[in-house]
Amino acid sequence: MKENKKGVGKPLIDLKERAEKISLEDDFYSIDELAKLLKVHSNTIRNNIKKGKIKATKYGEQWRIRKKDIQ
């Protein structure tokens, strides 16, 4: 790992290295993006998430739906 400029504290994060370790092929949609794509109201998507019909993950305040989970 690389150190910051002063050589102390937290090491810098190598984003390229991190990106290689995970699969960046997983595309995610927000509720609004998916609603627009499917031409339904965003509340329809929210209701389906609550009912378990659409698998979604909450990151902070936002829900994310994996593209492969709706195909």
Sequence and secondary structure as in RCSB ss.txt:
>XXXX:A:sequence
MKENKKGVGKPLIDLKERAEKISLEDDFYSIDELAKLLKVHSNTIRNNIKKGKIKATKYGEQWRIRKKDIQ
>XXXX:A:secstr
 B  TTS SS B  HHHHHHHS TT  EEEHHHHHHHHTS HHHHHHHHHHTSS  EEETTEEEEEGGG  
